[in-house]
């Protein structure tokens, strides 16, 4: 199975708790999105992002070219 990275952004801890459960269930690595560098992503075959959605953009995600 591919190596799994679960990234999360959590203001109050709820999303972090769900991300922890997902990472544990998939035997993946867990990182706060603030600590993830783009060069880390190539080591993973699966990358998941857990983030709250409250009528706006995905929190903690900035897309650059």
PDB file of N, CA, C, O and CB in Angstrom:
ATOM      1  N   UNK A   1       0.841  -1.185   0.000  1.00  0.00           N
ATOM      2  CA  UNK A   1       0.000   0.000   0.000  1.00  0.00           C
ATOM      3  C   UNK A   1       0.882   1.243   0.000  1.00  0.00           C
ATOM      4  O   UNK A   1       1.972   1.242   0.573  1.00  0.00           O
ATOM      5  CB  UNK A   1      -0.955   0.001   1.218  1.00  0.00           C
ATOM      6  N   UNK A   2       0.411   2.282  -0.635  1.00  0.00           N
ATOM      7  CA  UNK A   2       1.152   3.539  -0.699  1.00  0.00           C
ATOM      8  C   UNK A   2       1.262   4.182   0.680  1.00  0.00           C
ATOM      9  O   UNK A   2       0.398   4.002   1.538  1.00  0.00           O
ATOM     10  CB  UNK A   2       0.478   4.505  -1.679  1.00  0.00           C
ATOM     11  N   UNK A   3       2.324   4.923   0.869  1.00  0.00           N
ATOM     12  CA  UNK A   3       2.524   5.664   2.102  1.00  0.00           C
ATOM     13  C   UNK A   3       1.488   6.790   2.160  1.00  0.00           C
ATOM     14  O   UNK A   3       1.244   7.458   1.155  1.00  0.00           O
ATOM     15  CB  UNK A   3       3.982   6.227   2.191  1.00  0.00           C
ATOM     16  N   UNK A   4       0.873   7.003   3.340  1.00  0.00           N
ATOM     17  CA  UNK A   4      -0.236   7.943   3.489  1.00  0.00           C
ATOM     18  C   UNK A   4       0.169   9.106   4.391  1.00  0.00           C
ATOM     19  O   UNK A   4       0.761   8.914   5.452  1.00  0.00           O
ATOM     20  CB  UNK A   4      -1.476   7.229   4.059  1.00  0.00           C
ATOM     21  N   UNK A   5      -0.165  10.316   3.943  1.00  0.00           N
ATOM     22  CA  UNK A   5       0.002  11.526   4.741  1.00  0.00           C
ATOM     23  C   UNK A   5      -1.375  12.113   4.990  1.00  0.00           C
ATOM     24  O   UNK A   5      -2.144  12.328   4.053  1.00  0.00           O
ATOM     25  CB  UNK A   5       0.940  12.560   4.031  1.00  0.00           C
ATOM     26  N   UNK A   6      -1.685  12.373   6.251  1.00  0.00           N
ATOM     27  CA  UNK A   6      -2.919  13.066   6.613  1.00  0.00           C
ATOM     28  C   UNK A   6      -2.506  14.419   7.180  1.00  0.00           C
ATOM     29  O   UNK A   6      -1.865  14.500   8.228  1.00  0.00           O
ATOM     30  CB  UNK A   6      -3.786  12.234   7.652  1.00  0.00           C
ATOM     31  N   UNK A   7      -2.883  15.482   6.468  1.00  0.00           N
ATOM     32  CA  UNK A   7      -2.618  16.847   6.909  1.00  0.00           C
ATOM     33  C   UNK A   7      -3.919  17.403   7.465  1.00  0.00           C
ATOM     34  O   UNK A   7      -5.004  17.001   7.045  1.00  0.00           O
ATOM     35  CB  UNK A   7      -2.063  17.743   5.737  1.00  0.00           C
ATOM     36  N   UNK A   8      -3.807  18.322   8.405  1.00  0.00           N
ATOM     37  CA  UNK A   8      -5.021  18.917   8.953  1.00  0.00           C
ATOM     38  C   UNK A   8      -4.794  20.382   9.317  1.00  0.00           C
ATOM     39  O   UNK A   8      -3.670  20.820   9.563  1.00  0.00           O
ATOM     40  CB  UNK A   8      -5.491  18.132  10.183  1.00  0.00           C
ATOM     41  N   UNK A   9      -5.892  21.117   9.343  1.00  0.00           N
ATOM     42  CA  UNK A   9      -5.926  22.464   9.910  1.00  0.00           C
ATOM     43  C   UNK A   9      -7.077  22.437  10.895  1.00  0.00           C
ATOM     44  O   UNK A   9      -8.196  22.066  10.541  1.00  0.00           O
ATOM     45  CB  UNK A   9      -6.106  23.603   8.796  1.00  0.00           C
ATOM     46  N   UNK A  10      -6.806  22.827  12.129  1.00  0.00           N
ATOM     47  CA  UNK A  10      -7.837  22.752  13.155  1.00  0.00           C
ATOM     48  C   UNK A  10      -7.728  23.942  14.086  1.00  0.00           C
ATOM     49  O   UNK A  10      -6.689  24.169  14.707  1.00  0.00           O
ATOM     50  CB  UNK A  10      -7.728  21.441  13.946  1.00  0.00           C
ATOM     51  N   UNK A  11      -8.798  24.693  14.177  1.00  0.00           N
ATOM     52  CA  UNK A  11      -8.813  25.858  15.054  1.00  0.00           C
ATOM     53  C   UNK A  11      -9.138  25.463  16.496  1.00  0.00           C
ATOM     54  O   UNK A  11      -8.508  25.944  17.438  1.00  0.00           O
ATOM     55  CB  UNK A  11      -9.826  26.888  14.548  1.00  0.00           C
ATOM     56  N   UNK A  12     -10.118  24.591  16.656  1.00  0.00           N
ATOM     57  CA  UNK A  12     -10.576  24.237  18.001  1.00  0.00           C
ATOM     58  C   UNK A  12     -10.271  22.802  18.398  1.00  0.00           C
ATOM     59  O   UNK A  12     -10.631  22.390  19.501  1.00  0.00           O
ATOM     60  CB  UNK A  12     -12.045  24.467  18.105  1.00  0.00           C
ATOM     61  N   UNK A  13      -9.617  22.020  17.533  1.00  0.00           N
ATOM     62  CA  UNK A  13      -9.216  20.672  17.867  1.00  0.00           C
ATOM     63  C   UNK A  13     -10.097  19.562  17.316  1.00  0.00           C
ATOM     64  O   UNK A  13      -9.689  18.401  17.307  1.00  0.00           O
ATOM     65  CB  UNK A  13      -9.161  20.548  19.307  1.00  0.00           C
ATOM     66  N   UNK A  14     -11.299  19.897  16.858  1.00  0.00           N
ATOM     67  CA  UNK A  14     -12.209  18.866  16.361  1.00  0.00           C
ATOM     68  C   UNK A  14     -11.669  18.221  15.090  1.00  0.00           C
ATOM     69  O   UNK A  14     -11.642  16.995  14.985  1.00  0.00           O
ATOM     70  CB  UNK A  14     -13.594  19.460  16.099  1.00  0.00           C
ATOM     71  N   UNK A  15     -11.244  19.020  14.134  1.00  0.00           N
ATOM     72  CA  UNK A  15     -10.722  18.476  12.882  1.00  0.00           C
ATOM     73  C   UNK A  15      -9.449  17.677  13.134  1.00  0.00           C
ATOM     74  O   UNK A  15      -9.224  16.655  12.487  1.00  0.00           O
ATOM     75  CB  UNK A  15     -10.451  19.605  11.876  1.00  0.00           C
ATOM     76  N   UNK A  16      -8.623  18.126  14.057  1.00  0.00           N
ATOM     77  CA  UNK A  16      -7.411  17.383  14.403  1.00  0.00           C
ATOM     78  C   UNK A  16      -7.777  15.994  14.922  1.00  0.00           C
ATOM     79  O   UNK A  16      -7.135  15.006  14.564  1.00  0.00           O
ATOM     80  CB  UNK A  16      -6.580  18.152  15.460  1.00  0.00           C
ATOM     81  N   UNK A  17      -8.794  15.920  15.752  1.00  0.00           N
ATOM     82  CA  UNK A  17      -9.214  14.622  16.304  1.00  0.00           C
ATOM     83  C   UNK A  17      -9.637  13.675  15.184  1.00  0.00           C
ATOM     84  O   UNK A  17      -9.255  12.505  15.193  1.00  0.00           O
ATOM     85  CB  UNK A  17     -10.375  14.807  17.311  1.00  0.00           C
ATOM     86  N   UNK A  18     -10.422  14.164  14.216  1.00  0.00           N
ATOM     87  CA  UNK A  18     -10.822  13.327  13.086  1.00  0.00           C
ATOM     88  C   UNK A  18      -9.614  12.920  12.247  1.00  0.00           C
ATOM     89  O   UNK A  18      -9.522  11.775  11.804  1.00  0.00           O
ATOM     90  CB  UNK A  18     -11.843  14.062  12.214  1.00  0.00           C
ATOM     91  N   UNK A  19      -8.691  13.850  12.029  1.00  0.00           N
ATOM     92  CA  UNK A  19      -7.486  13.540  11.256  1.00  0.00           C
ATOM     93  C   UNK A  19      -6.655  12.463  11.956  1.00  0.00           C
ATOM     94  O   UNK A  19      -6.084  11.592  11.300  1.00  0.00           O
ATOM     95  CB  UNK A  19      -6.639  14.812  11.044  1.00  0.00           C
ATOM     96  N   UNK A  20      -6.587  12.524  13.281  1.00  0.00           N
ATOM     97  CA  UNK A  20      -5.861  11.500  14.036  1.00  0.00           C
ATOM     98  C   UNK A  20      -6.497  10.128  13.827  1.00  0.00           C
ATOM     99  O   UNK A  20      -5.789   9.141  13.627  1.00  0.00           O
ATOM    100  CB  UNK A  20      -5.833  11.852  15.538  1.00  0.00           C
ATOM    101  N   UNK A  21      -7.822  10.060  13.871  1.00  0.00           N
ATOM    102  CA  UNK A  21      -8.517   8.794  13.659  1.00  0.00           C
ATOM    103  C   UNK A  21      -8.256   8.248  12.260  1.00  0.00           C
ATOM    104  O   UNK A  21      -8.022   7.052  12.085  1.00  0.00           O
ATOM    105  CB  UNK A  21     -10.017   8.969  13.881  1.00  0.00           C
ATOM    106  N   UNK A  22      -8.297   9.131  11.266  1.00  0.00           N
ATOM    107  CA  UNK A  22      -8.061   8.710   9.881  1.00  0.00           C
ATOM    108  C   UNK A  22      -6.628   8.192   9.720  1.00  0.00           C
ATOM    109  O   UNK A  22      -6.406   7.125   9.147  1.00  0.00           O
ATOM    110  CB  UNK A  22      -8.322   9.885   8.902  1.00  0.00           C
ATOM    111  N   UNK A  23      -5.660   8.961  10.232  1.00  0.00           N
ATOM    112  CA  UNK A  23      -4.256   8.560  10.127  1.00  0.00           C
ATOM    113  C   UNK A  23      -4.014   7.224  10.823  1.00  0.00           C
ATOM    114  O   UNK A  23      -3.283   6.376  10.313  1.00  0.00           O
ATOM    115  CB  UNK A  23      -3.344   9.640  10.727  1.00  0.00           C
ATOM    116  N   UNK A  24      -4.625   7.042  11.980  1.00  0.00           N
ATOM    117  CA  UNK A  24      -4.470   5.780  12.707  1.00  0.00           C
ATOM    118  C   UNK A  24      -5.089   4.625  11.918  1.00  0.00           C
ATOM    119  O   UNK A  24      -4.491   3.555  11.810  1.00  0.00           O
ATOM    120  CB  UNK A  24      -5.117   5.878  14.107  1.00  0.00           C
ATOM    121  N   UNK A  25      -6.273   4.840  11.372  1.00  0.00           N
ATOM    122  CA  UNK A  25      -6.953   3.799  10.620  1.00  0.00           C
ATOM    123  C   UNK A  25      -6.221   3.400   9.344  1.00  0.00           C
ATOM    124  O   UNK A  25      -6.300   2.252   8.908  1.00  0.00           O
ATOM    125  CB  UNK A  25      -8.334   4.248  10.280  1.00  0.00           C
ATOM    126  N   UNK A  26      -5.511   4.348   8.751  1.00  0.00           N
ATOM    127  CA  UNK A  26      -4.772   4.090   7.510  1.00  0.00           C
ATOM    128  C   UNK A  26      -3.294   3.827   7.753  1.00  0.00           C
ATOM    129  O   UNK A  26      -2.530   3.631   6.808  1.00  0.00           O
ATOM    130  CB  UNK A  26      -4.924   5.258   6.566  1.00  0.00           C
ATOM    131  N   UNK A  27      -2.890   3.823   9.020  1.00  0.00           N
ATOM    132  CA  UNK A  27      -1.482   3.654   9.380  1.00  0.00           C
ATOM    133  C   UNK A  27      -0.625   4.699   8.663  1.00  0.00           C
ATOM    134  O   UNK A  27       0.430   4.388   8.112  1.00  0.00           O
ATOM    135  CB  UNK A  27      -0.998   2.225   9.029  1.00  0.00           C
ATOM    136  N   UNK A  28      -1.108   5.952   8.686  1.00  0.00           N
ATOM    137  CA  UNK A  28      -0.419   7.026   7.983  1.00  0.00           C
ATOM    138  C   UNK A  28       0.258   7.998   8.925  1.00  0.00           C
ATOM    139  O   UNK A  28       0.131   7.903  10.145  1.00  0.00           O
ATOM    140  CB  UNK A  28      -1.381   7.766   7.108  1.00  0.00           C
ATOM    141  N   UNK A  29       0.974   8.926   8.340  1.00  0.00           N
ATOM    142  CA  UNK A  29       1.638   9.986   9.094  1.00  0.00           C
ATOM    143  C   UNK A  29       0.679  11.159   9.240  1.00  0.00           C
ATOM    144  O   UNK A  29      -0.112  11.435   8.338  1.00  0.00           O
ATOM    145  CB  UNK A  29       2.958  10.431   8.397  1.00  0.00           C
ATOM    146  N   UNK A  30       0.747  11.848  10.372  1.00  0.00           N
ATOM    147  CA  UNK A  30      -0.138  12.965  10.674  1.00  0.00           C
ATOM    148  C   UNK A  30       0.683  14.227  10.864  1.00  0.00           C
ATOM    149  O   UNK A  30       1.657  14.230  11.616  1.00  0.00           O
ATOM    150  CB  UNK A  30      -0.987  12.675  11.928  1.00  0.00           C
ATOM    151  N   UNK A  31       0.291  15.312  10.178  1.00  0.00           N
ATOM    152  CA  UNK A  31       1.002  16.583  10.313  1.00  0.00           C
ATOM    153  C   UNK A  31       0.023  17.748  10.240  1.00  0.00           C
ATOM    154  O   UNK A  31      -0.911  17.739   9.437  1.00  0.00           O
ATOM    155  CB  UNK A  31       2.082  16.721   9.222  1.00  0.00           C
ATOM    156  N   UNK A  32       0.245  18.744  11.084  1.00  0.00           N
ATOM    157  CA  UNK A  32      -0.463  20.014  10.960  1.00  0.00           C
ATOM    158  C   UNK A  32      -0.014  20.629   9.639  1.00  0.00           C
ATOM    159  O   UNK A  32       1.176  20.624   9.325  1.00  0.00           O
ATOM    160  CB  UNK A  32      -0.176  20.980  12.191  1.00  0.00           C
ATOM    161  N   UNK A  33      -0.953  21.156   8.870  1.00  0.00           N
ATOM    162  CA  UNK A  33      -0.619  21.683   7.538  1.00  0.00           C
ATOM    163  C   UNK A  33       0.414  22.805   7.611  1.00  0.00           C
ATOM    164  O   UNK A  33       1.147  23.030   6.649  1.00  0.00           O
ATOM    165  CB  UNK A  33      -1.882  22.191   6.841  1.00  0.00           C
ATOM    166  N   UNK A  34       0.480  23.507   8.733  1.00  0.00           N
ATOM    167  CA  UNK A  34       1.455  24.586   8.891  1.00  0.00           C
ATOM    168  C   UNK A  34       2.894  24.060   8.870  1.00  0.00           C
ATOM    169  O   UNK A  34       3.831  24.807   8.587  1.00  0.00           O
ATOM    170  CB  UNK A  34       1.196  25.339  10.195  1.00  0.00           C
ATOM    171  N   UNK A  35       3.058  22.770   9.173  1.00  0.00           N
ATOM    172  CA  UNK A  35       4.394  22.179   9.235  1.00  0.00           C
ATOM    173  C   UNK A  35       4.755  21.360   8.005  1.00  0.00           C
ATOM    174  O   UNK A  35       5.825  20.753   7.961  1.00  0.00           O
ATOM    175  CB  UNK A  35       4.504  21.316  10.448  1.00  0.00           C
ATOM    176  N   UNK A  36       3.880  21.334   7.007  1.00  0.00           N
ATOM    177  CA  UNK A  36       4.124  20.541   5.804  1.00  0.00           C
ATOM    178  C   UNK A  36       4.807  21.404   4.748  1.00  0.00           C
ATOM    179  O   UNK A  36       4.319  22.479   4.401  1.00  0.00           O
ATOM    180  CB  UNK A  36       2.800  19.954   5.253  1.00  0.00           C
ATOM    181  N   UNK A  37       5.919  20.933   4.252  1.00  0.00           N
ATOM    182  CA  UNK A  37       6.645  21.605   3.173  1.00  0.00           C
ATOM    183  C   UNK A  37       6.387  20.853   1.872  1.00  0.00           C
ATOM    184  O   UNK A  37       6.224  19.633   1.886  1.00  0.00           O
ATOM    185  CB  UNK A  37       8.178  21.682   3.481  1.00  0.00           C
ATOM    186  N   UNK A  38       6.351  21.557   0.770  1.00  0.00           N
ATOM    187  CA  UNK A  38       6.007  20.938  -0.520  1.00  0.00           C
ATOM    188  C   UNK A  38       6.938  19.782  -0.885  1.00  0.00           C
ATOM    189  O   UNK A  38       6.497  18.823  -1.518  1.00  0.00           O
ATOM    190  CB  UNK A  38       6.046  21.984  -1.622  1.00  0.00           C
ATOM    191  N   UNK A  39       8.210  19.851  -0.501  1.00  0.00           N
ATOM    192  CA  UNK A  39       9.127  18.767  -0.843  1.00  0.00           C
ATOM    193  C   UNK A  39       8.836  17.481  -0.061  1.00  0.00           C
ATOM    194  O   UNK A  39       9.341  16.419  -0.425  1.00  0.00           O
ATOM    195  CB  UNK A  39      10.554  19.206  -0.590  1.00  0.00           C
ATOM    196  N   UNK A  40       8.036  17.557   1.001  1.00  0.00           N
ATOM    197  CA  UNK A  40       7.652  16.367   1.763  1.00  0.00           C
ATOM    198  C   UNK A  40       6.644  15.508   1.000  1.00  0.00           C
ATOM    199  O   UNK A  40       6.602  14.291   1.178  1.00  0.00           O
ATOM    200  CB  UNK A  40       7.070  16.773   3.114  1.00  0.00           C
ATOM    201  N   UNK A  41       5.841  16.137   0.160  1.00  0.00           N
ATOM    202  CA  UNK A  41       4.708  15.449  -0.462  1.00  0.00           C
ATOM    203  C   UNK A  41       5.126  14.328  -1.409  1.00  0.00           C
ATOM    204  O   UNK A  41       4.390  13.354  -1.567  1.00  0.00           O
ATOM    205  CB  UNK A  41       3.866  16.440  -1.210  1.00  0.00           C
ATOM    206  N   UNK A  42       6.275  14.446  -2.030  1.00  0.00           N
ATOM    207  CA  UNK A  42       6.703  13.426  -2.994  1.00  0.00           C
ATOM    208  C   UNK A  42       6.978  12.065  -2.337  1.00  0.00           C
ATOM    209  O   UNK A  42       7.060  11.051  -3.029  1.00  0.00           O
ATOM    210  CB  UNK A  42       7.952  13.901  -3.722  1.00  0.00           C
ATOM    211  N   UNK A  43       7.116  12.042  -1.030  1.00  0.00           N
ATOM    212  CA  UNK A  43       7.365  10.787  -0.321  1.00  0.00           C
ATOM    213  C   UNK A  43       6.093   9.973  -0.112  1.00  0.00           C
ATOM    214  O   UNK A  43       6.151   8.838   0.360  1.00  0.00           O
ATOM    215  CB  UNK A  43       8.012  11.071   1.017  1.00  0.00           C
ATOM    216  N   UNK A  44       4.938  10.553  -0.462  1.00  0.00           N
ATOM    217  CA  UNK A  44       3.651   9.912  -0.186  1.00  0.00           C
ATOM    218  C   UNK A  44       2.896   9.577  -1.459  1.00  0.00           C
ATOM    219  O   UNK A  44       2.896  10.343  -2.422  1.00  0.00           O
ATOM    220  CB  UNK A  44       2.799  10.804   0.690  1.00  0.00           C
ATOM    221  N   UNK A  45       2.258   8.426  -1.443  1.00  0.00           N
ATOM    222  CA  UNK A  45       1.413   8.023  -2.564  1.00  0.00           C
ATOM    223  C   UNK A  45      -0.010   8.526  -2.400  1.00  0.00           C
ATOM    224  O   UNK A  45      -0.737   8.680  -3.382  1.00  0.00           O
ATOM    225  CB  UNK A  45       1.413   6.514  -2.707  1.00  0.00           C
ATOM    226  N   UNK A  46      -0.412   8.782  -1.149  1.00  0.00           N
ATOM    227  CA  UNK A  46      -1.755   9.287  -0.841  1.00  0.00           C
ATOM    228  C   UNK A  46      -1.600  10.458   0.114  1.00  0.00           C
ATOM    229  O   UNK A  46      -0.926  10.348   1.138  1.00  0.00           O
ATOM    230  CB  UNK A  46      -2.672   8.166  -0.221  1.00  0.00           C
ATOM    231  N   UNK A  47      -2.229  11.586  -0.222  1.00  0.00           N
ATOM    232  CA  UNK A  47      -2.207  12.768   0.639  1.00  0.00           C
ATOM    233  C   UNK A  47      -3.643  13.192   0.895  1.00  0.00           C
ATOM    234  O   UNK A  47      -4.401  13.442  -0.042  1.00  0.00           O
ATOM    235  CB  UNK A  47      -1.382  13.935  -0.005  1.00  0.00           C
ATOM    236  N   UNK A  48      -4.015  13.272   2.172  1.00  0.00           N
ATOM    237  CA  UNK A  48      -5.358  13.686   2.567  1.00  0.00           C
ATOM    238  C   UNK A  48      -5.271  14.988   3.336  1.00  0.00           C
ATOM    239  O   UNK A  48      -4.315  15.219   4.077  1.00  0.00           O
ATOM    240  CB  UNK A  48      -6.054  12.595   3.415  1.00  0.00           C
ATOM    241  N   UNK A  49      -6.276  15.845   3.159  1.00  0.00           N
ATOM    242  CA  UNK A  49      -6.349  17.111   3.885  1.00  0.00           C
ATOM    243  C   UNK A  49      -7.657  17.166   4.638  1.00  0.00           C
ATOM    244  O   UNK A  49      -8.727  17.044   4.043  1.00  0.00           O
ATOM    245  CB  UNK A  49      -6.216  18.323   2.928  1.00  0.00           C
ATOM    246  N   UNK A  50      -7.577  17.349   5.945  1.00  0.00           N
ATOM    247  CA  UNK A  50      -8.760  17.537   6.778  1.00  0.00           C
ATOM    248  C   UNK A  50      -8.797  18.995   7.197  1.00  0.00           C
ATOM    249  O   UNK A  50      -7.842  19.507   7.781  1.00  0.00           O
ATOM    250  CB  UNK A  50      -8.751  16.585   8.025  1.00  0.00           C
ATOM    251  N   UNK A  51      -9.907  19.662   6.896  1.00  0.00           N
ATOM    252  CA  UNK A  51     -10.029  21.086   7.184  1.00  0.00           C
ATOM    253  C   UNK A  51     -11.492  21.435   7.389  1.00  0.00           C
ATOM    254  O   UNK A  51     -12.364  20.865   6.732  1.00  0.00           O
ATOM    255  CB  UNK A  51      -9.418  21.936   6.047  1.00  0.00           C
ATOM    256  N   UNK A  52     -11.772  22.368   8.298  1.00  0.00           N
ATOM    257  CA  UNK A  52     -13.153  22.808   8.450  1.00  0.00           C
ATOM    258  C   UNK A  52     -13.590  23.614   7.227  1.00  0.00           C
ATOM    259  O   UNK A  52     -12.794  24.349   6.643  1.00  0.00           O
ATOM    260  CB  UNK A  52     -13.317  23.644   9.735  1.00  0.00           C
ATOM    261  N   UNK A  53     -14.835  23.472   6.855  1.00  0.00           N
ATOM    262  CA  UNK A  53     -15.412  24.247   5.758  1.00  0.00           C
ATOM    263  C   UNK A  53     -16.619  24.991   6.297  1.00  0.00           C
ATOM    264  O   UNK A  53     -17.627  24.379   6.651  1.00  0.00           O
ATOM    265  CB  UNK A  53     -15.805  23.331   4.549  1.00  0.00           C
ATOM    266  N   UNK A  54     -16.520  26.290   6.358  1.00  0.00           N
ATOM    267  CA  UNK A  54     -17.611  27.105   6.873  1.00  0.00           C
ATOM    268  C   UNK A  54     -17.968  28.192   5.872  1.00  0.00           C
ATOM    269  O   UNK A  54     -17.808  29.378   6.157  1.00  0.00           O
ATOM    270  CB  UNK A  54     -17.235  27.725   8.227  1.00  0.00           C
ATOM    271  N   UNK A  55     -18.448  27.795   4.711  1.00  0.00           N
ATOM    272  CA  UNK A  55     -18.877  28.766   3.705  1.00  0.00           C
ATOM    273  C   UNK A  55     -17.760  29.589   3.112  1.00  0.00           C
ATOM    274  O   UNK A  55     -17.975  30.748   2.757  1.00  0.00           O
ATOM    275  CB  UNK A  55     -19.872  29.676   4.292  1.00  0.00           C
ATOM    276  N   UNK A  56     -16.583  29.032   2.993  1.00  0.00           N
ATOM    277  CA  UNK A  56     -15.461  29.763   2.430  1.00  0.00           C
ATOM    278  C   UNK A  56     -14.437  28.819   1.867  1.00  0.00           C
ATOM    279  O   UNK A  56     -14.730  27.644   1.647  1.00  0.00           O
ATOM    280  CB  UNK A  56     -14.829  30.657   3.466  1.00  0.00           C
ATOM    281  N   UNK A  57     -13.235  29.308   1.627  1.00  0.00           N
ATOM    282  CA  UNK A  57     -12.175  28.460   1.089  1.00  0.00           C
ATOM    283  C   UNK A  57     -11.705  27.444   2.125  1.00  0.00           C
ATOM    284  O   UNK A  57     -12.018  27.561   3.309  1.00  0.00           O
ATOM    285  CB  UNK A  57     -10.997  29.314   0.619  1.00  0.00           C
ATOM    286  N   UNK A  58     -10.961  26.460   1.674  1.00  0.00           N
ATOM    287  CA  UNK A  58     -10.379  25.482   2.578  1.00  0.00           C
ATOM    288  C   UNK A  58      -9.354  26.182   3.451  1.00  0.00           C
ATOM    289  O   UNK A  58      -8.403  26.776   2.943  1.00  0.00           O
ATOM    290  CB  UNK A  58      -9.736  24.305   1.798  1.00  0.00           C
ATOM    291  N   UNK A  59      -9.541  26.117   4.739  1.00  0.00           N
ATOM    292  CA  UNK A  59      -8.653  26.809   5.677  1.00  0.00           C
ATOM    293  C   UNK A  59      -7.281  26.159   5.679  1.00  0.00           C
ATOM    294  O   UNK A  59      -7.167  24.934   5.706  1.00  0.00           O
ATOM    295  CB  UNK A  59      -9.246  26.805   7.099  1.00  0.00           C
ATOM    296  N   UNK A  60      -6.242  26.979   5.650  1.00  0.00           N
ATOM    297  CA  UNK A  60      -4.879  26.487   5.731  1.00  0.00           C
ATOM    298  C   UNK A  60      -4.263  26.080   4.413  1.00  0.00           C
ATOM    299  O   UNK A  60      -3.095  25.691   4.376  1.00  0.00           O
ATOM    300  CB  UNK A  60      -4.834  25.352   6.637  1.00  0.00           C
ATOM    301  N   UNK A  61      -5.028  26.159   3.311  1.00  0.00           N
ATOM    302  CA  UNK A  61      -4.515  25.723   2.018  1.00  0.00           C
ATOM    303  C   UNK A  61      -4.282  26.919   1.116  1.00  0.00           C
ATOM    304  O   UNK A  61      -5.192  27.710   0.867  1.00  0.00           O
ATOM    305  CB  UNK A  61      -5.479  24.735   1.355  1.00  0.00           C
ATOM    306  N   UNK A  62      -3.059  27.045   0.629  1.00  0.00           N
ATOM    307  CA  UNK A  62      -2.721  28.074  -0.338  1.00  0.00           C
ATOM    308  C   UNK A  62      -2.187  27.363  -1.570  1.00  0.00           C
ATOM    309  O   UNK A  62      -1.238  26.584  -1.484  1.00  0.00           O
ATOM    310  CB  UNK A  62      -1.677  29.102   0.239  1.00  0.00           C
ATOM    311  N   UNK A  63      -2.790  27.629  -2.701  1.00  0.00           N
ATOM    312  CA  UNK A  63      -2.352  26.984  -3.933  1.00  0.00           C
ATOM    313  C   UNK A  63      -1.476  27.953  -4.712  1.00  0.00           C
ATOM    314  O   UNK A  63      -1.873  29.078  -5.015  1.00  0.00           O
ATOM    315  CB  UNK A  63      -3.564  26.523  -4.788  1.00  0.00           C
ATOM    316  N   UNK A  64      -0.273  27.483  -5.026  1.00  0.00           N
ATOM    317  CA  UNK A  64       0.655  28.285  -5.840  1.00  0.00           C
ATOM    318  C   UNK A  64       1.149  27.435  -6.988  1.00  0.00           C
ATOM    319  O   UNK A  64       1.128  26.207  -6.908  1.00  0.00           O
ATOM    320  CB  UNK A  64       1.854  28.813  -4.993  1.00  0.00           C
ATOM    321  N   UNK A  65       1.585  28.065  -8.037  1.00  0.00           N
ATOM    322  CA  UNK A  65       2.129  27.350  -9.199  1.00  0.00           C
ATOM    323  C   UNK A  65       3.597  27.155  -9.067  1.00  0.00           C
ATOM    324  O   UNK A  65       4.224  26.573  -9.951  1.00  0.00           O
ATOM    325  CB  UNK A  65       1.832  28.085 -10.480  1.00  0.00           C
TER     326      UNK A  65
END
